[in-house]
């Protein structure tokens, strides 16, 4: 259930940003926005679930920027009537999506991913101890 909620939160963030940037500013139809939002959300959510725990928040956000820019630009070239403005619109929307993804990744880390089990598998540096002892050398007899 927590994954379904996380998907819908991501879908709402993406749709809201696309509606403001593409819908209000660039006059793209709402049906095209919903199609773009659904495709971007599905691909980015799969990437977040598989890649985010391994590479971290900043690297995943950079990947989300590239995915959003290329996705909006590619889908926009096919679906949108105003193909002339797709490049600038994709850049603005991808930037805003990336900013929202930083907060979304924090939500995933705190409420969706199960980091407690993963941390117990690794040895932490504060749990290591150093062993100290004296050297044992055979003492030479002075009379020989």
N, CA, C and O of each residue as an XYZ file, in Angstrom:
576
protein
N       0.812     -1.194      0.000
C       0.000      0.000      0.000
C       0.861      1.267      0.000
O       0.494      2.286     -0.584
N       2.028      1.176      0.676
C       2.883      2.356      0.734
C       3.463      2.685     -0.639
O       3.764      3.847     -0.911
N       3.627      1.689     -1.510
C       4.119      1.947     -2.868
C       3.044      2.595     -3.740
O       3.349      3.435     -4.586
N       1.799      2.205     -3.533
C       0.699      2.814     -4.290
C       0.555      4.285     -3.903
O       0.381      5.146     -4.765
N       0.627      4.561     -2.621
C       0.553      5.952     -2.155
C       1.732      6.762     -2.699
O       1.557      7.905     -3.123
N       2.920      6.180     -2.688
C       4.097      6.875     -3.215
C       3.941      7.145     -4.711
O       4.348      8.203     -5.191
N       3.360      6.207     -5.448
C       3.129      6.415     -6.879
C       2.155      7.571     -7.105
O       2.393      8.421     -7.963
N       1.075      7.608     -6.351
C       0.086      8.676     -6.533
C       0.620     10.047     -6.101
O       0.246     11.066     -6.681
N       1.481     10.076     -5.097
C       2.109     11.338     -4.710
C       2.999     11.835     -5.849
O       2.969     13.017     -6.194
N       3.782     10.941     -6.427
C       4.645     11.313     -7.556
C       3.811     11.750     -8.751
O       4.164     12.712     -9.433
N       2.711     11.056     -9.012
C       1.832     11.412    -10.120
C       1.219     12.796     -9.895
O       1.134     13.593    -10.829
N       0.796     13.084     -8.672
C       0.210     14.389     -8.367
C       1.243     15.508     -8.509
O       0.933     16.571     -9.046
N       2.476     15.274     -8.030
C       3.529     16.276     -8.182
C       3.834     16.545     -9.654
O       3.926     17.696    -10.080
N       3.988     15.480    -10.414
C       4.316     15.628    -11.837
C       3.185     16.308    -12.594
O       3.426     17.201    -13.406
N       1.952     15.888    -12.331
C       0.805     16.491    -13.012
C       0.659     17.964    -12.654
O       0.390     18.791    -13.525
N       0.831     18.291    -11.400
C       0.726     19.690    -10.978
C       1.773     20.574    -11.640
O       1.461     21.670    -12.105
N       2.997     20.104    -11.681
C       4.065     20.891    -12.298
C       3.840     21.016    -13.801
O       4.024     22.091    -14.370
N       3.443     19.923    -14.442
C       3.180     19.988    -15.883
C       1.977     20.877    -16.191
O       1.964     21.572    -17.208
N       0.981     20.859    -15.333
C      -0.195     21.700    -15.562
C       0.174     23.185    -15.474
O      -0.280     23.997    -16.279
N       1.002     23.521    -14.487
C       1.398     24.923    -14.340
C       2.317     25.350    -15.482
O       2.089     26.386    -16.107
N       3.341     24.568    -15.755
C       4.317     25.001    -16.760
C       3.811     24.831    -18.181
O       3.904     25.755    -18.990
N       3.279     23.666    -18.489
C       2.853     23.423    -19.871
C       1.427     23.878    -20.131
O       1.129     24.403    -21.204
N       0.552     23.684    -19.167
C      -0.849     24.021    -19.370
C      -1.127     25.509    -19.299
O      -1.739     26.076    -20.204
N      -0.683     26.137    -18.234
C      -0.989     27.561    -18.052
C      -0.078     28.472    -18.877
O      -0.535     29.467    -19.440
N       1.189     28.135    -18.944
C       2.123     29.016    -19.638
C       2.147     28.756    -21.142
O       2.117     29.695    -21.937
N       2.201     27.479    -21.532
C       2.366     27.146    -22.950
C       1.077     26.659    -23.614
O       1.100     26.270    -24.781
N      -0.028     26.673    -22.903
C      -1.359     26.349    -23.449
C      -1.440     24.958    -24.080
O      -2.003     24.804    -25.163
N      -0.882     23.945    -23.411
C      -0.973     22.565    -23.871
C      -2.263     21.969    -23.313
O      -2.654     22.281    -22.187
N      -2.920     21.122    -24.086
C      -4.204     20.560    -23.655
C      -4.026     19.648    -22.439
O      -2.970     19.046    -22.242
N      -5.086     19.562    -21.631
C      -5.024     18.779    -20.399
C      -4.884     17.290    -20.682
O      -4.213     16.590    -19.923
N      -5.486     16.788    -21.737
C      -5.353     15.366    -22.066
C      -3.906     15.027    -22.436
O      -3.414     13.959    -22.074
N      -3.231     15.911    -23.142
C      -1.822     15.694    -23.461
C      -0.955     15.755    -22.206
O       0.016     15.010    -22.072
N      -1.317     16.649    -21.294
C      -0.592     16.736    -20.027
C      -0.743     15.471    -19.200
O       0.224     14.987    -18.611
N      -1.948     14.942    -19.156
C      -2.191     13.723    -18.383
C      -1.438     12.534    -18.974
O      -0.898     11.709    -18.236
N      -1.401     12.445    -20.296
C      -0.664     11.360    -20.945
C       0.832     11.487    -20.648
O       1.490     10.499    -20.321
N       1.355     12.688    -20.763
C       2.764     12.931    -20.467
C       3.067     12.630    -19.001
O       4.075     11.996    -18.689
N       2.214     13.074    -18.126
C       2.414     12.861    -16.702
C       2.377     11.380    -16.342
O       3.188     10.920    -15.538
N       1.464     10.645    -16.917
C       1.358      9.213    -16.623
C       2.592      8.459    -17.108
O       3.112      7.599    -16.397
N       3.057      8.771    -18.297
C       4.248      8.094    -18.829
C       5.483      8.439    -18.001
O       6.248      7.554    -17.617
N       5.671      9.730    -17.727
C       6.830     10.144    -16.928
C       6.798      9.558    -15.525
O       7.823      9.117    -15.004
N       5.626      9.555    -14.919
C       5.516      9.035    -13.558
C       5.824      7.546    -13.513
O       6.538      7.096    -12.617
N       5.308      6.779    -14.449
C       5.538      5.332    -14.447
C       7.019      5.007    -14.628
O       7.564      4.170    -13.908
N       7.661      5.655    -15.574
C       9.078      5.372    -15.833
C       9.945      5.857    -14.675
O      10.840      5.136    -14.233
N       9.695      7.058    -14.184
C      10.503      7.611    -13.096
C      10.270      6.862    -11.787
O      11.202      6.702    -10.999
N       9.053      6.404    -11.544
C       8.776      5.647    -10.317
C       9.525      4.322    -10.331
O      10.093      3.916     -9.317
N       9.527      3.650    -11.473
C      10.291      2.400    -11.574
C      11.775      2.665    -11.337
O      12.450      1.888    -10.661
N      12.276      3.760    -11.894
C      13.669      4.122    -11.659
C      13.952      4.458    -10.209
O      15.000      4.087     -9.680
N      13.035      5.155     -9.560
C      13.222      5.490     -8.143
C      13.254      4.240     -7.275
O      14.048      4.159     -6.337
N      12.424      3.291     -7.568
C      12.382      2.074     -6.757
C      13.633      1.217     -6.941
O      14.096      0.576     -5.998
N      14.173      1.208     -8.151
C      15.328      0.357     -8.423
C      16.665      1.057     -8.209
O      17.610      0.442     -7.714
N      16.757      2.329     -8.573
C      18.048      3.005     -8.605
C      18.304      3.872     -7.374
O      19.434      3.922     -6.887
N      17.298      4.544     -6.870
C      17.486      5.490     -5.764
C      18.179      4.883     -4.544
O      19.080      5.525     -4.005
N      17.816      3.692     -4.078
C      18.512      3.163     -2.897
C      19.995      2.884     -3.139
O      20.775      2.827     -2.188
N      20.388      2.711     -4.391
C      21.771      2.363     -4.687
C      22.671      3.566     -4.942
O      23.857      3.524     -4.615
N      22.129      4.643     -5.524
C      23.014      5.745     -5.924
C      22.826      7.016     -5.110
O      23.679      7.901     -5.178
N      21.775      7.144     -4.363
C      21.592      8.322     -3.522
C      20.679      9.367     -4.133
O      20.259      9.259     -5.285
N      20.385     10.377     -3.338
C      19.384     11.380     -3.669
C      19.820     12.307     -4.800
O      19.058     12.526     -5.741
N      21.012     12.845     -4.724
C      21.456     13.833     -5.712
C      21.634     13.189     -7.086
O      21.177     13.741     -8.087
N      22.278     12.052     -7.146
C      22.477     11.377     -8.434
C      21.143     10.953     -9.048
O      20.966     11.032    -10.263
N      20.214     10.507     -8.217
C      18.890     10.133     -8.730
C      18.133     11.365     -9.226
O      17.394     11.278    -10.206
N      18.307     12.506     -8.567
C      17.653     13.736     -9.017
C      18.213     14.195    -10.361
O      17.467     14.686    -11.208
N      19.508     14.040    -10.559
C      20.110     14.375    -11.856
C      19.554     13.457    -12.940
O      19.254     13.901    -14.048
N      19.419     12.178    -12.611
C      18.809     11.245    -13.549
C      17.352     11.578    -13.838
O      16.887     11.434    -14.968
N      16.638     12.023    -12.813
C      15.247     12.441    -13.007
C      15.150     13.678    -13.889
O      14.217     13.802    -14.682
N      16.104     14.591    -13.757
C      16.118     15.765    -14.632
C      16.288     15.345    -16.093
O      15.560     15.806    -16.973
N      17.256     14.470    -16.334
C      17.493     14.009    -17.711
C      16.275     13.270    -18.255
O      15.883     13.471    -19.405
N      15.677     12.413    -17.428
C      14.492     11.671    -17.860
C      13.328     12.611    -18.138
O      12.638     12.457    -19.146
N      13.104     13.574    -17.269
C      11.989     14.504    -17.452
C      12.196     15.362    -18.693
O      11.265     15.565    -19.471
N      13.402     15.863    -18.879
C      13.666     16.713    -20.038
C      13.499     15.938    -21.344
O      12.806     16.386    -22.258
N      14.133     14.782    -21.420
C      14.044     13.979    -22.646
C      12.623     13.466    -22.846
O      12.124     13.436    -23.971
N      11.967     13.061    -21.749
C      10.599     12.556    -21.850
C       9.609     13.617    -22.314
O       8.807     13.371    -23.214
N       9.664     14.785    -21.704
C       8.743     15.860    -22.091
C       9.039     16.330    -23.508
O       8.121     16.599    -24.283
N      10.312     16.428    -23.844
C      10.685     16.860    -25.189
C      10.240     15.832    -26.235
O       9.706     16.202    -27.280
N      10.459     14.546    -25.953
C      10.070     13.502    -26.902
C       8.567     13.352    -27.044
O       8.048     13.273    -28.157
N       7.875     13.313    -25.928
C       6.413     13.193    -25.968
C       5.802     14.466    -26.531
O       4.827     14.417    -27.282
N       6.377     15.601    -26.168
C       5.863     16.888    -26.651
C       5.990     17.041    -28.148
O       5.124     17.632    -28.792
N       7.061     16.514    -28.706
C       7.228     16.596    -30.160
C       6.153     15.796    -30.886
O       5.793     16.119    -32.018
N       5.646     14.762    -30.241
C       4.610     13.932    -30.861
C       3.199     14.423    -30.583
O       2.348     14.391    -31.473
N       2.935     14.881    -29.349
C       1.569     15.169    -28.930
C       1.158     16.638    -28.975
O       0.001     16.950    -29.257
N       2.089     17.533    -28.700
C       1.701     18.920    -28.517
C       1.571     19.645    -29.847
O       2.308     19.384    -30.798
N       0.613     20.562    -29.885
C       0.404     21.366    -31.091
C       1.498     22.411    -31.264
O       1.938     22.682    -32.381
N       1.927     22.988    -30.167
C       2.947     24.036    -30.210
C       4.335     23.404    -30.123
O       5.033     23.585    -29.125
N       4.737     22.678    -31.139
C       6.027     21.995    -31.126
C       7.195     22.969    -31.103
O       8.312     22.583    -30.756
N       6.959     24.213    -31.465
C       8.007     25.217    -31.466
C       8.508     25.507    -30.055
O       9.691     25.794    -29.876
N       7.642     25.440    -29.055
C       7.992     25.801    -27.687
C       8.349     24.607    -26.809
O       8.563     24.773    -25.609
N       8.415     23.428    -27.373
C       8.607     22.226    -26.563
C       9.952     22.230    -25.845
O      10.027     21.800    -24.694
N      10.997     22.697    -26.482
C      12.324     22.660    -25.879
C      12.399     23.511    -24.615
O      12.889     23.047    -23.585
N      11.923     24.741    -24.683
C      11.932     25.614    -23.505
C      10.979     25.136    -22.424
O      11.286     25.212    -21.235
N       9.829     24.646    -22.840
C       8.859     24.135    -21.873
C       9.406     22.901    -21.162
O       9.212     22.741    -19.957
N      10.085     22.034    -21.899
C      10.662     20.826    -21.298
C      11.752     21.186    -20.300
O      11.872     20.541    -19.258
N      12.537     22.192    -20.599
C      13.604     22.609    -19.694
C      13.040     23.179    -18.393
O      13.513     22.837    -17.309
N      12.049     24.033    -18.494
C      11.437     24.622    -17.296
C      10.749     23.547    -16.454
O      10.934     23.497    -15.238
N       9.961     22.693    -17.096
C       9.248     21.644    -16.365
C      10.219     20.647    -15.739
O      10.006     20.212    -14.607
N      11.277     20.277    -16.452
C      12.252     19.328    -15.903
C      12.967     19.912    -14.692
O      13.243     19.193    -13.731
N      13.268     21.199    -14.727
C      13.899     21.844    -13.577
C      12.982     21.812    -12.357
O      13.427     21.481    -11.258
N      11.725     22.149    -12.537
C      10.785     22.141    -11.414
C      10.511     20.724    -10.907
O      10.359     20.510     -9.705
N      10.450     19.768    -11.817
C      10.266     18.370    -11.407
C      11.470     17.902    -10.594
O      11.307     17.180     -9.611
N      12.667     18.301    -10.988
C      13.863     17.912    -10.251
C      13.865     18.481     -8.838
O      14.258     17.792     -7.898
N      13.439     19.707     -8.678
C      13.341     20.303     -7.338
C      12.344     19.522     -6.480
O      12.613     19.245     -5.311
N      11.204     19.171     -7.055
C      10.220     18.400     -6.285
C      10.715     16.988     -5.996
O      10.356     16.404     -4.973
N      11.531     16.438     -6.881
C      12.051     15.086     -6.677
C      12.987     15.008     -5.473
O      13.056     13.971     -4.814
N      13.695     16.071     -5.182
C      14.563     16.057     -4.004
C      13.748     15.830     -2.730
O      14.166     15.074     -1.853
N      12.597     16.474     -2.627
C      11.722     16.268     -1.470
C      11.020     14.912     -1.536
O      10.814     14.262     -0.511
N      10.661     14.499     -2.726
C      10.003     13.205     -2.892
C      10.949     12.062     -2.521
O      10.523     11.079     -1.915
N      12.209     12.181     -2.876
C      13.172     11.142     -2.507
C      13.351     11.064     -1.005
O      13.541      9.977     -0.460
N      13.293     12.200     -0.328
C      13.358     12.184      1.133
C      12.142     11.454      1.720
O      12.265     10.696      2.683
N      10.968     11.695      1.123
C       9.771     10.978      1.563
C       9.947      9.471      1.363
O       9.619      8.683      2.250
N      10.462      9.074      0.206
C      10.682      7.649     -0.052
C      11.645      7.052      0.957
O      11.402      5.960      1.472
N      12.725      7.745      1.246
C      13.721      7.238      2.181
C      13.148      7.094      3.588
O      13.478      6.142      4.296
N      12.296      8.027      3.997
C      11.776      7.999      5.360
C      10.578      7.091      5.549
O      10.414      6.508      6.621
N       9.722      6.955      4.516
C       8.460      6.257      4.728
C       8.245      5.022      3.862
O       7.389      4.198      4.184
N       8.989      4.871      2.783
C       8.728      3.752      1.874
C       9.828      2.708      1.949
O       9.548      1.522      2.118
N      11.075      3.139      1.823
C      12.176      2.186      1.823
C      12.439      1.693      3.231
O      12.244      2.416      4.208
N      12.881      0.462      3.319
C      13.134     -0.168      4.605
C      14.640     -0.194      4.852
O      15.292     -1.214      4.625
N      15.192      0.932      5.317
C      16.629      1.044      5.504
C      17.123      0.368      6.773
O      18.316      0.084      6.876
N      16.269      0.101      7.730
C      16.708     -0.492      8.993
C      17.306     -1.864      8.740
O      18.350     -2.193      9.303
N      16.664     -2.670      7.903
C      17.175     -4.001      7.621
C      18.494     -3.943      6.854
O      19.368     -4.782      7.071
N      18.649     -2.983      5.977
C      19.873     -2.883      5.185
C      21.052     -2.445      6.040
O      22.170     -2.911      5.823
N      20.830     -1.568      6.996
C      21.930     -1.071      7.814
C      22.471     -2.138      8.755
O      23.646     -2.089      9.121
N      21.655     -3.091      9.153
C      22.114     -4.130     10.059
C      23.044     -5.124      9.376
O      23.773     -5.843     10.058
N      23.036     -5.182      8.058
C      23.863     -6.122      7.326
C      25.310     -5.656      7.212
O      26.196     -6.472      6.955
N      25.566     -4.373      7.397
C      26.889     -3.818      7.213
C      27.549     -3.561      8.560
O      26.880     -3.316      9.563
N      28.861     -3.622      8.558
C      29.623     -3.335      9.773
C      29.876     -1.837      9.814
O      30.388     -1.258      8.856
N      29.518     -1.221     10.913
C      29.740      0.207     11.069
C      31.122      0.433     11.667
O      31.618     -0.404     12.421
N      31.730      1.530     11.345
C      33.088      1.806     11.816
C      33.142      1.996     13.330
O      34.191      1.776     13.936
N      32.046      2.395     13.948
C      32.069      2.583     15.393
C      31.906      1.267     16.155
O      32.008      1.264     17.382
N      31.659      0.160     15.475
C      31.516     -1.118     16.155
C      32.801     -1.947     16.084
O      32.851     -3.059     16.610
N      33.831     -1.412     15.441
C      35.098     -2.123     15.353
C      35.976     -1.771     16.548
O      35.932     -0.648     17.051
N      36.779     -2.745     17.003
C      37.682     -2.509     18.119
C      39.095     -2.882     17.690
O      39.291     -3.714     16.804
N      40.049     -2.269     18.316
C      41.444     -2.567     18.047
C      41.961     -3.452     19.168
O      41.704     -3.193     20.344
N      42.677     -4.481     18.806
C      43.211     -5.404     19.781
C      44.650     -5.011     20.072
O      45.438     -4.802     19.149
N      44.990     -4.913     21.324
C      46.332     -4.489     21.719
C      46.918     -5.566     22.617
O      46.263     -6.053     23.538
N      48.162     -5.929     22.333
C      48.861     -6.890     23.191
C      50.357     -6.640     23.089
O      50.816     -5.874     22.242
N      51.094     -7.282     23.943
C      52.541     -7.157     23.899
C      53.099     -8.189     22.949
O      52.493     -9.232     22.702
N      54.271     -7.875     22.422
C      54.926     -8.817     21.533
C      55.565     -9.921     22.371
O      56.141     -9.657     23.427
N      55.460    -11.132     21.900
C      56.068    -12.264     22.566
C      57.314    -12.675     21.791
O      57.226    -13.236     20.698
N      58.466    -12.388     22.370
C      59.732    -12.774     21.755
C      60.436    -13.712     22.722
O      60.335    -13.571     23.941
N      61.131    -14.643     22.166
C      61.906    -15.549     23.008
C      63.106    -14.781     23.554
O      63.843    -14.148     22.798
N      63.291    -14.840     24.848
C      64.404    -14.113     25.473
C      65.665    -14.936     25.340
O      65.672    -16.133     25.626
N      66.720    -14.297     24.909
C      67.990    -14.983     24.765
C      68.675    -15.050     26.131
O      68.629    -14.111     26.926
N      69.284    -16.148     26.358
C      69.994    -16.338     27.625
C      71.322    -15.565     27.553
O      72.075    -15.728     26.593
N      71.612    -14.735     28.550
C      72.793    -13.891     28.515
C      74.060    -14.678     28.749
O      75.142    -14.220     28.380
N      73.962    -15.837     29.344
C      75.172    -16.615     29.662
C      75.704    -17.375     28.457
O      76.853    -17.814     28.511
N      75.016    -17.549     27.459
C      75.463    -18.328     26.320
C      76.199    -17.521     25.343
O      76.643    -18.043     24.321
